[in-house]
Amino acid sequence: MVICFSYSVGVFAQYPTVRERVINLPTFDQKPIHYGYFLGLNQYDFKFEYVENYYKELGYKDVTVIPKSGFTVGLIGDLRINTYFNLRFEPGLYYSRRELQYPDISGFEKESDKIREIKSTYIHLPLILKISTKRINNFRPFIMAGFSTDFNLSSNSKNRDDNASNVFRTTAQNLNYELGLGFDFYLYYFKFSPSLRGIFSFQNELVPDTDPNSPWTGIINSIFSRGIAIIITFE
C-alpha cells in the first residue's frame, strides 16, 4: 500500500494542474443595446482637383497640404443585429488643423499669402456597421464600414470675407464614407477597443473666392477631406 501510494503521488506530480482561463464579461455581446464613449487622435488632409488648364498650359505644382494632429471625443450607441453584426451610432466632436502651402505663382503680393491655415471643428455623425469575428477568450478582431455627415462649425461658409482677407472658406456640411479595423479586449469591468479609422469625403467642400481669378481658389475645382483617426472606445 505504501508503494502504490508513493507511485500515484509521483505520477500526478508529473502533470501539474492547468489553470482555466477566466472569461471576462461573458454575456456582454448578448445585450441588445449598450452604450459607451470614445477618445482619439486624428489627422486630416485634402485631395485637390484642379482646373483643366492648370497643368496643361501653365505647368504649376500642386498645393502642398501639411496635416496637423487633432483630437476627437464622443459617445457610442450600439445595436446588436446578431452574433457577428452590430449597428453603431457614434456622434463625436472632431477638431483638426491643416496648413496649405501654395506654389510660386503670380497673384501673391507677399510671402505670407502663400500659406493658409485651416482649422476645422466637426460635429461628426457616423452610422457604422461593425463586423466581428468569433470571440477568442478575451479578444475579438473586427472591421467597420459606414457613412457619416459632418457639420463644420469653423467653415466660414457664410463669411463675406475670403482669401483676400486671409479667410479660407469651406462648406458647412459634407458627406463621407468610412472604413476601419480594430480589436475588442474584454477586461474585468468593461470592454476596451482600439481601432484605426479612415474618413473619406465624397462631396466638394470648396467655397470659391469672390474673384474668379483668385490665386487661392481660381486654380481649384474641388477639394475633398481625407482623414485618419486612432480611436479608443470604452463600453
N, C-alpha and C positions, 0 to 999 in steps of 0.2 A: 504493500500500500504506500509506503513512503517513497519507493522508487517511482511508482506510477504518478504520484502527486508531483514529484520533482520534475518528471518528464513533461507533464502537462503545463506546468508553470513556464518551463523553458520554451515550449512551443509557442505559447501565447506571447511571450516576451519578444519573439522574433517579429511579430506583427502588431505594431503599435496601433492604437485606436485612431481612426481617421475622423477628424472633427468635421461635422457637417457645416457647410457654408450657410450663413444667416441671410435670408432673403428679406431685404428692406421693402416696406410699403407693398406687400404682395397683392393688394386689391386696388392699388392706386389707379391703374389703367382701366378699371371696370366702371369708374364713375361716369355717368352720362355727361356731366358738365363740371368743369373745375376752372379755377382762376389762378392768376399769378401776376408777376411783374418782371420786367427785364431792364438791364443796363447794358451799355455798349459804347463802342467807338466806331467812327465812320470816316471815310474819305470819299469826296465827290470829285468827278472830273466832268468835262464837256466833250461831246462829239460834235464837230463842226461840219456843216455842208456849205460850201462857198458858191458864189455866183459863177456862172459858166465861164466867163472870160477872165476870171481872176488868175487862173493858171495859164490858159491858152495864149492870152495876149500880153499879160503883164508879168507872169512868171514869179509872183511873190511867194513868200514862205508862209507856212501855217502859223496861226496864232498858238502860242505855247500856253498850256494850262498847267499851273503848279498847284496840286491839291494840298490842302492843309487838314490836319486832324480835327475832327469834330466829335461830339458826343451825342448819345441818344438815351432816352428813358421812356418807359411806357408800361402799359398794362396788357394782360392776356386773358382772353376768354376762349375756352377750348370745348368743342362739342364732339363727343365720341360718335363715330359712324359705325365702326366695327373694330375688330381686334387690331387691324393694321392701318386704318384711315381715321384721321381727325381733321375737323374743320376748325380753323382758328381765326379769331379777330384780334389784331394786335395794335391798337391805337397808340401812337407814340409821338414824342417831340424829338425831331432831328435837327441839330444845329451843325452847320458846315461852313467852311470858308474855301474859296478858290481865288487864285490870282491869275489874271490874264496878262500875257506879255505879247504885245503886237510887234510885228516885224517892222523894219525901217521902210516905211512908205511915205509918200507925200501926204500932207494934210496935218501933220503933228507939229505944233508950234514949239513945244518943249519936250524934254526927255520924259517928264512925269506923265505926259499924255499917253505914252505907250503902255502904261500899266493901269489896270483896273482891278480892284479887289471886290469880289462878290461875296457877300455874307447872306446866307440863306437860313431861315428858320422855318422848318416844315412841320405842319401838322400832318403826320403820316398815318394813313388809314388803309391797311392791307387786309385782304381776305385770302387766307393761305390754306392749302391742302397739305397736311403733314402725312407722309407715308413712312411707316416704321417697319423694321424687321421684327422677327421674333425676339423676345427678351432673352438675354443670356445672363443668368444670375442677376446682378445689379447694374447691367449695362445694356443699352439698346441704341443702335445707329438709326438714323432717319434721313430722309431727303424732304425738301419742301418746294412747292411751286404755287404761284398765285398772281393776283393782280392787286394794284394799290392806286390810290389817288393821293396827291399832295396838295396842301394849301400853304403857299409860301407867304408867310407874314412879312417877309423882307423884300418882296418882289419889286416894289416901286412902280408897278404897272400903271397906276393912276396918277403918277407924279408927272407934272408938265415939264419938269427939267429932264434933260437927257445927258448924254456923254459930253456935250458942250459945257455942261455944268458939273462934270465928274459924277454923273449918275447913270449907272448901267442898269437897264430895266429888263425884267423878265416877267413872264406871265404869272398870274396869281394862283393858277391851278394847273396841274399836269397829271398825266396817267402813266403808269409803269407796269412792267411785268417783273416778277421776282423769282429767283432760284436760290436754293441753299442746301446745305448739308450740315449735320451735326450729330451729337451723341447725348443720350439721356443717361444720367448717373443717378441711381436711386440711393439716397442717403437715409439715415435713420428717421429724420423728421420731415424731409422734403425732397423734391426732385430737382436736380441741378443739371442744366443743359447748355453747354457752349455750342455755338453754331456760326457758320460763315455764310453771309448773305450777299447776293448780287442784286442791285436795283437798276433797272434799265428803262429810261423814259422813251416812249414812242410818240410823244406829242411835242411839237416845236415850242420852245419856251422863250424865243427871242421877241422882244418888243422893239421894233426899229426906231432909230432916232428920227426926229422931225425932218432933218436934211437927208434926202435920199442918197446923196453922195458922201455921207458921213464916213470918215476913215475907220470908225469903230464898228458900225453895223452895215455900211453900204456894200462891203465885200462879202457879207454873210447872208445866206438864205435862211438857215435854221440852225438851232443848237439843241442838243439833247443831253440830259444829265445821265451820267454813269456813276453809280455809287457802289462801294463795297463796305460792309459793316460786320464787325465782330460782336455778336450778341450773346449775353449770358442771361438765361432765364431762371427764375426761381418759382416753382409751382408746389 
